[in-house]
Amino acid sequence: MLLLDLEDFMFELKEGAIKHAGPSNRTATAKLYDVEGVEVREFGDRRIKLAFEDEDGSEIEIALDPERASEVARGVELLEEESEVFE
């Protein structure tokens, strides 16, 4: 399930193209639940891409520098050691 929170956004549809028409100081949240597929690969010269896909084909990709990717890996390892989720 893909959840997009686009509150306070304004979009323009013109000649089949969607364009953000509001102020540039807005933020959005995207959440993907019930992930069925995960892929980790190199992205560009110095980044790592994490790609997540659910059973409906919705996908979220995240590009991280190696240091941030290592933080994610360490966080998962800590959860494996300390959390009941992995039991």
TORTI-969640 format. One record per residue: residue in one letter; y negated, x negated, z negated of N, C-alpha, C in turn. Coordinates in Angstrom, 1 decimal, m for minus. Example, Ala and Ser with C-alpha at 12.3 -4.5 7.8 and 13.67 -1.06 7.14 Angstrom:
TORTI-969640
aa;n_v;n_u;n_w;ca_v;ca_u;ca_w;c_v;c_u;c_w
a;5.7;m13.2;m7.8;4.5;m12.3;m7.8;3.3;m13.2;m7.8;
s;2.2;m12.8;m7.1;1.1;m13.7;m7.1;0.0;m12.9;m7.9;
end
This chain:
TORTI-969640
aa;n_v;n_u;n_w;ca_v;ca_u;ca_w;c_v;c_u;c_w
m;1.2;m0.8;0.0;0.0;0.0;0.0;m1.2;m0.9;0.0;
l;m2.1;m0.6;0.9;m3.4;m1.4;1.0;m4.5;m0.5;0.5;
l;m5.3;m1.1;m0.4;m6.4;m0.4;m1.0;m7.7;m1.2;m0.7;
l;m8.6;m0.5;0.0;m9.9;m1.1;0.3;m11.0;m0.4;m0.5;
d;m11.8;m1.0;m1.2;m12.9;m0.4;m1.9;m14.2;m0.8;m1.2;
l;m14.7;0.1;m0.4;m15.9;m0.2;0.4;m17.1;0.6;0.0;
e;m17.2;0.9;m1.3;m18.3;1.7;m1.8;m19.6;1.1;m1.5;
d;m20.6;1.8;m1.1;m22.0;1.4;m0.8;m22.0;0.5;0.5;
f;m21.1;0.7;1.4;m21.2;0.0;2.6;m21.6;1.0;3.7;
m;m22.3;0.4;4.7;m22.7;1.3;5.8;m22.2;0.5;7.1;
f;m21.5;1.3;8.0;m21.0;0.7;9.2;m21.6;1.5;10.4;
e;m21.7;0.8;11.5;m22.2;1.4;12.7;m21.1;1.3;13.8;
l;m20.8;2.4;14.4;m19.9;2.4;15.5;m20.6;2.6;16.8;
k;m20.6;1.6;17.7;m21.3;1.6;18.9;m20.5;1.0;20.0;
e;m20.2;1.8;21.0;m19.4;1.4;22.2;m18.1;0.9;21.8;
g;m17.4;1.5;20.8;m16.1;1.1;20.4;m16.0;0.0;19.4;
a;m17.2;m0.6;19.0;m17.2;m1.7;18.1;m17.7;m1.3;16.7;
i;m17.1;m1.8;15.7;m17.6;m1.5;14.3;m18.4;m2.6;13.8;
k;m19.6;m2.4;13.3;m20.5;m3.4;12.8;m21.1;m3.0;11.5;
h;m21.1;m4.0;10.6;m21.7;m3.7;9.3;m23.2;m3.5;9.5;
a;m23.8;m2.4;9.0;m25.2;m2.2;9.3;m26.0;m2.2;8.0;
g;m25.4;m2.4;6.9;m26.2;m2.4;5.6;m26.7;m3.8;5.2;
p;m27.2;m3.9;4.0;m27.6;m5.1;3.5;m26.5;m6.1;3.3;
s;m26.8;m7.4;3.3;m25.8;m8.5;3.2;m25.4;m8.8;1.8;
n;m25.9;m8.1;0.8;m25.6;m8.5;m0.6;m24.5;m7.6;m1.2;
r;m23.7;m7.0;m0.3;m22.6;m6.1;m0.8;m21.3;m6.9;m1.0;
t;m20.4;m6.4;m1.8;m19.1;m7.0;m2.0;m18.0;m5.9;m1.8;
a;m16.8;m6.4;m1.5;m15.7;m5.5;m1.3;m14.5;m6.0;m2.0;
t;m13.6;m5.1;m2.3;m12.3;m5.5;m2.9;m11.1;m5.0;m2.0;
a;m10.2;m5.9;m1.8;m9.0;m5.5;m1.1;m7.8;m5.8;m1.9;
k;m6.9;m4.9;m2.1;m5.7;m5.1;m2.9;m4.5;m4.7;m2.0;
l;m3.4;m5.4;m2.1;m2.2;m5.1;m1.4;m1.0;m5.0;m2.4;
y;m0.4;m3.8;m2.5;0.7;m3.6;m3.4;2.0;m3.5;m2.7;
d;3.1;m3.7;m3.4;4.4;m3.5;m2.8;4.6;m4.5;m1.7;
v;4.3;m5.8;m1.9;4.4;m6.8;m0.9;5.9;m7.0;m0.5;
e;6.2;m7.0;0.7;7.6;m7.2;1.2;7.7;m8.6;1.8;
g;6.7;m9.2;2.4;6.8;m10.5;3.0;5.6;m11.5;2.6;
v;6.0;m12.7;2.4;5.0;m13.8;2.0;5.2;m15.0;2.9;
e;4.1;m15.5;3.4;4.2;m16.7;4.3;3.1;m17.7;3.8;
v;3.5;m19.0;3.7;2.6;m20.0;3.3;2.6;m21.0;4.5;
r;1.4;m21.4;5.0;1.3;m22.3;6.1;0.0;m23.1;6.1;
e;0.0;m24.2;6.9;m1.3;m24.9;7.0;m2.3;m24.1;7.8;
f;m3.6;m24.3;7.5;m4.6;m23.5;8.2;m5.8;m24.5;8.4;
g;m6.1;m24.8;9.6;m7.1;m25.7;9.9;m6.8;m27.1;9.4;
d;m7.8;m28.0;9.2;m7.6;m29.4;8.8;m7.2;m29.5;7.4;
r;m7.8;m28.7;6.5;m7.6;m29.0;5.1;m7.4;m27.7;4.2;
r;m6.8;m26.7;4.8;m6.6;m25.5;4.0;m5.2;m25.0;4.2;
i;m4.8;m24.2;3.2;m3.5;m23.5;3.2;m3.7;m22.0;3.3;
k;m2.9;m21.4;4.1;m3.1;m19.9;4.3;m1.9;m19.3;3.6;
l;m2.2;m18.3;2.8;m1.2;m17.4;2.2;m1.3;m16.1;2.9;
a;m0.2;m15.6;3.4;m0.2;m14.3;4.1;0.8;m13.4;3.4;
f;0.3;m12.1;3.1;1.1;m11.2;2.4;1.2;m9.9;3.3;
e;2.4;m9.3;3.4;2.5;m8.1;4.2;3.3;m7.0;3.4;
d;2.9;m5.8;3.5;3.7;m4.7;2.9;4.6;m4.1;3.9;
e;5.4;m3.1;3.4;6.4;m2.4;4.2;5.8;m1.6;5.4;
d;4.5;m1.3;5.3;3.8;m0.5;6.3;3.2;m1.4;7.4;
g;3.3;m2.7;7.2;2.6;m3.7;8.1;1.2;m4.0;7.8;
s;0.7;m3.5;6.7;m0.7;m4.0;6.2;m0.5;m5.4;5.8;
e;m1.6;m6.2;6.1;m1.5;m7.6;5.8;m2.8;m8.1;5.2;
i;m2.7;m9.0;4.3;m3.9;m9.8;3.7;m3.6;m11.2;3.9;
e;m4.6;m12.0;4.4;m4.4;m13.4;4.5;m5.5;m14.1;3.6;
i;m5.2;m15.2;2.9;m6.1;m15.9;2.1;m6.0;m17.4;2.4;
a;m7.1;m18.0;2.7;m7.1;m19.4;3.0;m7.7;m20.1;1.8;
l;m7.0;m21.1;1.3;m7.4;m21.9;0.1;m7.4;m23.4;0.4;
d;m8.3;m24.1;m0.3;m8.2;m25.5;m0.2;m7.0;m26.0;m1.0;
p;m6.5;m27.2;m0.8;m5.3;m27.6;m1.5;m5.3;m27.5;m3.0;
e;m6.5;m27.8;m3.6;m6.6;m27.8;m5.0;m6.4;m26.4;m5.6;
r;m7.0;m25.4;m4.9;m6.9;m24.0;m5.4;m5.5;m23.5;m5.2;
a;m4.8;m23.9;m4.0;m3.4;m23.6;m3.8;m2.5;m24.1;m4.9;
s;m2.8;m25.4;m5.3;m2.1;m26.0;m6.4;m2.2;m25.2;m7.7;
e;m3.5;m24.7;m8.0;m3.7;m23.9;m9.2;m2.9;m22.6;m9.1;
v;m2.8;m22.0;m8.0;m1.9;m20.8;m7.8;m0.5;m21.1;m8.1;
a;0.0;m22.2;m7.6;1.4;m22.6;m7.8;1.7;m22.9;m9.2;
r;0.7;m23.6;m9.9;0.9;m23.9;m11.3;0.9;m22.6;m12.2;
g;0.0;m21.7;m11.8;0.0;m20.4;m12.5;1.3;m19.7;m12.4;
v;1.9;m19.7;m11.2;3.2;m19.0;m11.0;4.3;m19.7;m11.9;
e;4.2;m21.0;m11.9;5.2;m21.8;m12.7;5.1;m21.5;m14.2;
l;3.8;m21.4;m14.7;3.6;m21.0;m16.1;4.2;m19.6;m16.4;
l;3.9;m18.7;m15.5;4.5;m17.3;m15.7;6.0;m17.3;m15.7;
e;6.6;m18.1;m14.8;8.0;m18.2;m14.8;8.6;m18.7;m16.1;
e;7.9;m19.6;m16.8;8.3;m20.1;m18.1;8.0;m19.2;m19.2;
e;6.9;m18.5;m19.2;6.4;m17.7;m20.3;6.5;m16.2;m20.3;
s;6.7;m15.7;m19.1;6.6;m14.2;m19.0;8.0;m13.6;m18.8;
e;8.1;m12.3;m19.3;9.3;m11.5;m19.2;9.4;m11.0;m17.8;
v;8.4;m11.1;m17.0;8.5;m10.6;m15.6;9.6;m11.3;m14.8;
f;9.8;m12.5;m15.1;10.8;m13.3;m14.3;12.2;m13.3;m14.9;
e;12.4;m12.5;m15.9;13.7;m12.5;m16.5;14.6;m11.5;m15.9;
end
